[in-house]
Amino acid sequence: MKWKLRKCPIDGTYTLKDNCPICGSKTIVPHPPRFSPEDKFVKYRLEMKKGRKLNC
């Protein structure tokens, strides 16, 4: 499913367009990714969020 709502990371404006109508920057999808218990990459995302280096 493609999300239609988008958010400008610079000024926080919500829009349906790919570019912000106010500042012209590229918008992002504000929705979090879906949760899956079989997620193979959760360890990597948590380490990136905490700012630690991975021990592989």
PyMOL Python script that loads the backbone (N, CA, C, O; Angstrom):
from pymol import cmd

cmd.read_pdbstr("""\
ATOM      1  N   MET A   1       0.840  -1.176   0.000  1.00  0.00           N
ATOM      2  CA  MET A   1       0.000   0.000   0.000  1.00  0.00           C
ATOM      3  C   MET A   1       0.883   1.235   0.000  1.00  0.00           C
ATOM      4  O   MET A   1       1.839   1.327   0.770  1.00  0.00           O
ATOM      5  N   LYS A   2       0.566   2.161  -0.846  1.00  0.00           N
ATOM      6  CA  LYS A   2       1.327   3.397  -0.908  1.00  0.00           C
ATOM      7  C   LYS A   2       0.611   4.456  -0.076  1.00  0.00           C
ATOM      8  O   LYS A   2      -0.577   4.717  -0.264  1.00  0.00           O
ATOM      9  N   TRP A   3       1.350   5.053   0.836  1.00  0.00           N
ATOM     10  CA  TRP A   3       0.781   6.100   1.664  1.00  0.00           C
ATOM     11  C   TRP A   3       0.721   7.384   0.873  1.00  0.00           C
ATOM     12  O   TRP A   3       1.651   7.698   0.131  1.00  0.00           O
ATOM     13  N   LYS A   4      -0.350   8.126   1.016  1.00  0.00           N
ATOM     14  CA  LYS A   4      -0.508   9.376   0.288  1.00  0.00           C
ATOM     15  C   LYS A   4      -0.049  10.576   1.094  1.00  0.00           C
ATOM     16  O   LYS A   4       0.463  11.541   0.527  1.00  0.00           O
ATOM     17  N   LEU A   5      -0.223  10.533   2.414  1.00  0.00           N
ATOM     18  CA  LEU A   5       0.158  11.657   3.248  1.00  0.00           C
ATOM     19  C   LEU A   5       1.671  11.734   3.358  1.00  0.00           C
ATOM     20  O   LEU A   5       2.332  10.720   3.584  1.00  0.00           O
ATOM     21  N   ARG A   6       2.223  12.930   3.199  1.00  0.00           N
ATOM     22  CA  ARG A   6       3.665  13.136   3.269  1.00  0.00           C
ATOM     23  C   ARG A   6       3.945  14.339   4.157  1.00  0.00           C
ATOM     24  O   ARG A   6       3.076  15.186   4.360  1.00  0.00           O
ATOM     25  N   LYS A   7       5.181  14.411   4.693  1.00  0.00           N
ATOM     26  CA  LYS A   7       5.552  15.486   5.605  1.00  0.00           C
ATOM     27  C   LYS A   7       6.893  16.076   5.198  1.00  0.00           C
ATOM     28  O   LYS A   7       7.817  15.358   4.815  1.00  0.00           O
ATOM     29  N   CYS A   8       6.979  17.383   5.286  1.00  0.00           N
ATOM     30  CA  CYS A   8       8.234  18.075   4.989  1.00  0.00           C
ATOM     31  C   CYS A   8       9.132  17.988   6.226  1.00  0.00           C
ATOM     32  O   CYS A   8       8.706  18.374   7.314  1.00  0.00           O
ATOM     33  N   PRO A   9      10.369  17.488   6.084  1.00  0.00           N
ATOM     34  CA  PRO A   9      11.259  17.386   7.249  1.00  0.00           C
ATOM     35  C   PRO A   9      11.790  18.739   7.718  1.00  0.00           C
ATOM     36  O   PRO A   9      12.268  18.850   8.847  1.00  0.00           O
ATOM     37  N   ILE A  10      11.716  19.754   6.886  1.00  0.00           N
ATOM     38  CA  ILE A  10      12.278  21.059   7.233  1.00  0.00           C
ATOM     39  C   ILE A  10      11.294  21.906   8.036  1.00  0.00           C
ATOM     40  O   ILE A  10      11.628  22.392   9.117  1.00  0.00           O
ATOM     41  N   ASP A  11      10.075  22.085   7.505  1.00  0.00           N
ATOM     42  CA  ASP A  11       9.120  22.950   8.197  1.00  0.00           C
ATOM     43  C   ASP A  11       7.936  22.206   8.816  1.00  0.00           C
ATOM     44  O   ASP A  11       7.097  22.836   9.460  1.00  0.00           O
ATOM     45  N   GLY A  12       7.843  20.886   8.639  1.00  0.00           N
ATOM     46  CA  GLY A  12       6.803  20.099   9.282  1.00  0.00           C
ATOM     47  C   GLY A  12       5.435  20.180   8.633  1.00  0.00           C
ATOM     48  O   GLY A  12       4.440  19.788   9.241  1.00  0.00           O
ATOM     49  N   THR A  13       5.368  20.681   7.412  1.00  0.00           N
ATOM     50  CA  THR A  13       4.102  20.807   6.702  1.00  0.00           C
ATOM     51  C   THR A  13       3.667  19.457   6.158  1.00  0.00           C
ATOM     52  O   THR A  13       4.474  18.723   5.589  1.00  0.00           O
ATOM     53  N   TYR A  14       2.381  19.128   6.333  1.00  0.00           N
ATOM     54  CA  TYR A  14       1.811  17.912   5.759  1.00  0.00           C
ATOM     55  C   TYR A  14       1.208  18.238   4.410  1.00  0.00           C
ATOM     56  O   TYR A  14       0.559  19.270   4.244  1.00  0.00           O
ATOM     57  N   THR A  15       1.426  17.342   3.433  1.00  0.00           N
ATOM     58  CA  THR A  15       0.928  17.554   2.087  1.00  0.00           C
ATOM     59  C   THR A  15       0.706  16.215   1.408  1.00  0.00           C
ATOM     60  O   THR A  15       1.075  15.172   1.948  1.00  0.00           O
ATOM     61  N   LEU A  16       0.112  16.238   0.239  1.00  0.00           N
ATOM     62  CA  LEU A  16      -0.063  15.035  -0.568  1.00  0.00           C
ATOM     63  C   LEU A  16       0.925  14.994  -1.727  1.00  0.00           C
ATOM     64  O   LEU A  16       0.923  14.040  -2.504  1.00  0.00           O
ATOM     65  N   LYS A  17       1.757  16.002  -1.852  1.00  0.00           N
ATOM     66  CA  LYS A  17       2.699  16.115  -2.965  1.00  0.00           C
ATOM     67  C   LYS A  17       4.074  15.571  -2.587  1.00  0.00           C
ATOM     68  O   LYS A  17       4.384  15.410  -1.407  1.00  0.00           O
ATOM     69  N   ASP A  18       4.894  15.289  -3.596  1.00  0.00           N
ATOM     70  CA  ASP A  18       6.250  14.777  -3.358  1.00  0.00           C
ATOM     71  C   ASP A  18       7.217  15.867  -2.918  1.00  0.00           C
ATOM     72  O   ASP A  18       8.249  15.575  -2.314  1.00  0.00           O
ATOM     73  N   ASN A  19       6.892  17.108  -3.212  1.00  0.00           N
ATOM     74  CA  ASN A  19       7.714  18.247  -2.808  1.00  0.00           C
ATOM     75  C   ASN A  19       6.876  19.193  -1.967  1.00  0.00           C
ATOM     76  O   ASN A  19       5.680  19.353  -2.208  1.00  0.00           O
ATOM     77  N   CYS A  20       7.498  19.816  -0.987  1.00  0.00           N
ATOM     78  CA  CYS A  20       6.805  20.737  -0.088  1.00  0.00           C
ATOM     79  C   CYS A  20       6.345  21.966  -0.867  1.00  0.00           C
ATOM     80  O   CYS A  20       7.144  22.567  -1.584  1.00  0.00           O
ATOM     81  N   PRO A  21       5.065  22.357  -0.740  1.00  0.00           N
ATOM     82  CA  PRO A  21       4.589  23.536  -1.460  1.00  0.00           C
ATOM     83  C   PRO A  21       5.134  24.842  -0.892  1.00  0.00           C
ATOM     84  O   PRO A  21       5.087  25.869  -1.570  1.00  0.00           O
ATOM     85  N   ILE A  22       5.651  24.826   0.337  1.00  0.00           N
ATOM     86  CA  ILE A  22       6.153  26.057   0.954  1.00  0.00           C
ATOM     87  C   ILE A  22       7.638  26.271   0.664  1.00  0.00           C
ATOM     88  O   ILE A  22       8.031  27.329   0.173  1.00  0.00           O
ATOM     89  N   CYS A  23       8.465  25.259   0.971  1.00  0.00           N
ATOM     90  CA  CYS A  23       9.915  25.443   0.815  1.00  0.00           C
ATOM     91  C   CYS A  23      10.493  24.704  -0.384  1.00  0.00           C
ATOM     92  O   CYS A  23      11.624  24.981  -0.783  1.00  0.00           O
ATOM     93  N   GLY A  24       9.740  23.763  -0.975  1.00  0.00           N
ATOM     94  CA  GLY A  24      10.204  23.073  -2.170  1.00  0.00           C
ATOM     95  C   GLY A  24      11.088  21.865  -1.915  1.00  0.00           C
ATOM     96  O   GLY A  24      11.571  21.251  -2.867  1.00  0.00           O
ATOM     97  N   SER A  25      11.314  21.508  -0.653  1.00  0.00           N
ATOM     98  CA  SER A  25      12.171  20.353  -0.369  1.00  0.00           C
ATOM     99  C   SER A  25      11.403  19.049  -0.561  1.00  0.00           C
ATOM    100  O   SER A  25      10.174  19.055  -0.631  1.00  0.00           O
ATOM    101  N   LYS A  26      12.116  17.944  -0.645  1.00  0.00           N
ATOM    102  CA  LYS A  26      11.498  16.635  -0.834  1.00  0.00           C
ATOM    103  C   LYS A  26      10.813  16.204   0.456  1.00  0.00           C
ATOM    104  O   LYS A  26      11.376  16.357   1.540  1.00  0.00           O
ATOM    105  N   THR A  27       9.606  15.668   0.347  1.00  0.00           N
ATOM    106  CA  THR A  27       8.848  15.237   1.516  1.00  0.00           C
ATOM    107  C   THR A  27       9.134  13.776   1.827  1.00  0.00           C
ATOM    108  O   THR A  27       9.639  13.036   0.982  1.00  0.00           O
ATOM    109  N   ILE A  28       8.802  13.362   3.065  1.00  0.00           N
ATOM    110  CA  ILE A  28       9.003  11.992   3.502  1.00  0.00           C
ATOM    111  C   ILE A  28       7.671  11.406   3.959  1.00  0.00           C
ATOM    112  O   ILE A  28       6.717  12.145   4.201  1.00  0.00           O
ATOM    113  N   VAL A  29       7.603  10.088   4.078  1.00  0.00           N
ATOM    114  CA  VAL A  29       6.415   9.425   4.583  1.00  0.00           C
ATOM    115  C   VAL A  29       6.507   9.430   6.113  1.00  0.00           C
ATOM    116  O   VAL A  29       7.481   8.913   6.660  1.00  0.00           O
ATOM    117  N   PRO A  30       5.521  10.000   6.818  1.00  0.00           N
ATOM    118  CA  PRO A  30       5.626  10.104   8.272  1.00  0.00           C
ATOM    119  C   PRO A  30       5.209   8.854   9.034  1.00  0.00           C
ATOM    120  O   PRO A  30       5.314   8.824  10.260  1.00  0.00           O
ATOM    121  N   HIS A  31       4.739   7.823   8.339  1.00  0.00           N
ATOM    122  CA  HIS A  31       4.263   6.618   8.995  1.00  0.00           C
ATOM    123  C   HIS A  31       5.423   5.684   9.336  1.00  0.00           C
ATOM    124  O   HIS A  31       6.358   5.559   8.546  1.00  0.00           O
ATOM    125  N   PRO A  32       5.380   5.026  10.498  1.00  0.00           N
ATOM    126  CA  PRO A  32       6.431   4.066  10.840  1.00  0.00           C
ATOM    127  C   PRO A  32       6.279   2.794  10.014  1.00  0.00           C
ATOM    128  O   PRO A  32       5.185   2.520   9.520  1.00  0.00           O
ATOM    129  N   PRO A  33       7.342   2.010   9.850  1.00  0.00           N
ATOM    130  CA  PRO A  33       7.213   0.756   9.108  1.00  0.00           C
ATOM    131  C   PRO A  33       6.340  -0.227   9.866  1.00  0.00           C
ATOM    132  O   PRO A  33       6.211  -0.139  11.087  1.00  0.00           O
ATOM    133  N   ARG A  34       5.741  -1.160   9.146  1.00  0.00           N
ATOM    134  CA  ARG A  34       4.890  -2.161   9.772  1.00  0.00           C
ATOM    135  C   ARG A  34       5.734  -3.108  10.620  1.00  0.00           C
ATOM    136  O   ARG A  34       6.880  -3.409  10.288  1.00  0.00           O
ATOM    137  N   PHE A  35       5.145  -3.570  11.720  1.00  0.00           N
ATOM    138  CA  PHE A  35       5.837  -4.494  12.611  1.00  0.00           C
ATOM    139  C   PHE A  35       5.642  -5.922  12.124  1.00  0.00           C
ATOM    140  O   PHE A  35       4.548  -6.302  11.708  1.00  0.00           O
ATOM    141  N   SER A  36       6.703  -6.704  12.178  1.00  0.00           N
ATOM    142  CA  SER A  36       6.634  -8.109  11.828  1.00  0.00           C
ATOM    143  C   SER A  36       7.473  -8.904  12.827  1.00  0.00           C
ATOM    144  O   SER A  36       8.631  -8.556  13.060  1.00  0.00           O
ATOM    145  N   PRO A  37       6.923  -9.958  13.420  1.00  0.00           N
ATOM    146  CA  PRO A  37       7.721 -10.761  14.358  1.00  0.00           C
ATOM    147  C   PRO A  37       8.871 -11.490  13.687  1.00  0.00           C
ATOM    148  O   PRO A  37       9.829 -11.873  14.359  1.00  0.00           O
ATOM    149  N   GLU A  38       8.799 -11.690  12.386  1.00  0.00           N
ATOM    150  CA  GLU A  38       9.881 -12.365  11.664  1.00  0.00           C
ATOM    151  C   GLU A  38      10.890 -11.381  11.078  1.00  0.00           C
ATOM    152  O   GLU A  38      11.635 -11.735  10.165  1.00  0.00           O
ATOM    153  N   ASP A  39      10.923 -10.163  11.587  1.00  0.00           N
ATOM    154  CA  ASP A  39      11.821  -9.138  11.064  1.00  0.00           C
ATOM    155  C   ASP A  39      13.272  -9.538  11.313  1.00  0.00           C
ATOM    156  O   ASP A  39      13.686  -9.718  12.458  1.00  0.00           O
ATOM    157  N   LYS A  40      14.038  -9.674  10.234  1.00  0.00           N
ATOM    158  CA  LYS A  40      15.426 -10.106  10.328  1.00  0.00           C
ATOM    159  C   LYS A  40      16.374  -8.942  10.631  1.00  0.00           C
ATOM    160  O   LYS A  40      17.514  -9.168  11.034  1.00  0.00           O
ATOM    161  N   PHE A  41      15.919  -7.711  10.442  1.00  0.00           N
ATOM    162  CA  PHE A  41      16.800  -6.560  10.550  1.00  0.00           C
ATOM    163  C   PHE A  41      16.512  -5.682  11.759  1.00  0.00           C
ATOM    164  O   PHE A  41      17.047  -4.578  11.853  1.00  0.00           O
ATOM    165  N   VAL A  42      15.675  -6.149  12.689  1.00  0.00           N
ATOM    166  CA  VAL A  42      15.336  -5.349  13.856  1.00  0.00           C
ATOM    167  C   VAL A  42      16.572  -5.037  14.699  1.00  0.00           C
ATOM    168  O   VAL A  42      16.677  -3.945  15.258  1.00  0.00           O
ATOM    169  N   LYS A  43      17.493  -5.967  14.796  1.00  0.00           N
ATOM    170  CA  LYS A  43      18.716  -5.759  15.575  1.00  0.00           C
ATOM    171  C   LYS A  43      19.524  -4.584  15.012  1.00  0.00           C
ATOM    172  O   LYS A  43      20.047  -3.766  15.769  1.00  0.00           O
ATOM    173  N   TYR A  44      19.619  -4.507  13.699  1.00  0.00           N
ATOM    174  CA  TYR A  44      20.389  -3.442  13.066  1.00  0.00           C
ATOM    175  C   TYR A  44      19.724  -2.074  13.238  1.00  0.00           C
ATOM    176  O   TYR A  44      20.408  -1.078  13.474  1.00  0.00           O
ATOM    177  N   ARG A  45      18.397  -2.023  13.120  1.00  0.00           N
ATOM    178  CA  ARG A  45      17.696  -0.756  13.293  1.00  0.00           C
ATOM    179  C   ARG A  45      17.791  -0.250  14.728  1.00  0.00           C
ATOM    180  O   ARG A  45      17.956   0.948  14.956  1.00  0.00           O
ATOM    181  N   LEU A  46      17.688  -1.162  15.696  1.00  0.00           N
ATOM    182  CA  LEU A  46      17.802  -0.745  17.089  1.00  0.00           C
ATOM    183  C   LEU A  46      19.201  -0.238  17.396  1.00  0.00           C
ATOM    184  O   LEU A  46      19.355   0.747  18.118  1.00  0.00           O
ATOM    185  N   GLU A  47      20.207  -0.883  16.868  1.00  0.00           N
ATOM    186  CA  GLU A  47      21.582  -0.429  17.098  1.00  0.00           C
ATOM    187  C   GLU A  47      21.825   0.932  16.450  1.00  0.00           C
ATOM    188  O   GLU A  47      22.518   1.775  17.020  1.00  0.00           O
ATOM    189  N   MET A  48      21.262   1.149  15.264  1.00  0.00           N
ATOM    190  CA  MET A  48      21.417   2.452  14.626  1.00  0.00           C
ATOM    191  C   MET A  48      20.697   3.535  15.421  1.00  0.00           C
ATOM    192  O   MET A  48      21.196   4.652  15.549  1.00  0.00           O
ATOM    193  N   LYS A  49      19.533   3.204  15.949  1.00  0.00           N
ATOM    194  CA  LYS A  49      18.761   4.170  16.727  1.00  0.00           C
ATOM    195  C   LYS A  49      19.481   4.536  18.015  1.00  0.00           C
ATOM    196  O   LYS A  49      19.451   5.691  18.439  1.00  0.00           O
ATOM    197  N   LYS A  50      20.133   3.550  18.645  1.00  0.00           N
ATOM    198  CA  LYS A  50      20.864   3.803  19.887  1.00  0.00           C
ATOM    199  C   LYS A  50      22.218   4.458  19.637  1.00  0.00           C
ATOM    200  O   LYS A  50      22.812   5.020  20.557  1.00  0.00           O
ATOM    201  N   GLY A  51      22.709   4.391  18.404  1.00  0.00           N
ATOM    202  CA  GLY A  51      23.978   5.000  18.074  1.00  0.00           C
ATOM    203  C   GLY A  51      25.184   4.163  18.432  1.00  0.00           C
ATOM    204  O   GLY A  51      26.283   4.693  18.597  1.00  0.00           O
ATOM    205  N   ARG A  52      24.994   2.865  18.554  1.00  0.00           N
ATOM    206  CA  ARG A  52      26.105   1.971  18.880  1.00  0.00           C
ATOM    207  C   ARG A  52      26.623   1.292  17.621  1.00  0.00           C
ATOM    208  O   ARG A  52      25.935   1.222  16.603  1.00  0.00           O
ATOM    209  N   LYS A  53      27.850   0.796  17.714  1.00  0.00           N
ATOM    210  CA  LYS A  53      28.405   0.036  16.606  1.00  0.00           C
ATOM    211  C   LYS A  53      27.970  -1.413  16.717  1.00  0.00           C
ATOM    212  O   LYS A  53      27.812  -1.944  17.816  1.00  0.00           O
ATOM    213  N   LEU A  54      27.779  -2.047  15.569  1.00  0.00           N
ATOM    214  CA  LEU A  54      27.331  -3.432  15.544  1.00  0.00           C
ATOM    215  C   LEU A  54      28.502  -4.369  15.728  1.00  0.00           C
ATOM    216  O   LEU A  54      29.588  -4.126  15.202  1.00  0.00           O
ATOM    217  N   ASN A  55      28.289  -5.432  16.467  1.00  0.00           N
ATOM    218  CA  ASN A  55      29.287  -6.480  16.630  1.00  0.00           C
ATOM    219  C   ASN A  55      28.837  -7.671  15.814  1.00  0.00           C
ATOM    220  O   ASN A  55      28.029  -8.478  16.273  1.00  0.00           O
ATOM    221  N   CYS A  56      29.357  -7.782  14.608  1.00  0.00           N
ATOM    222  CA  CYS A  56      28.930  -8.876  13.724  1.00  0.00           C
ATOM    223  C   CYS A  56      29.861 -10.055  13.832  1.00  0.00           C
ATOM    224  O   CYS A  56      29.657 -11.066  13.161  1.00  0.00           O
TER     225      CYS A  56
END
""", "prot")
cmd.dss("prot")
cmd.show_as("cartoon", "prot")
cmd.util.cbc("prot")
cmd.orient("prot")
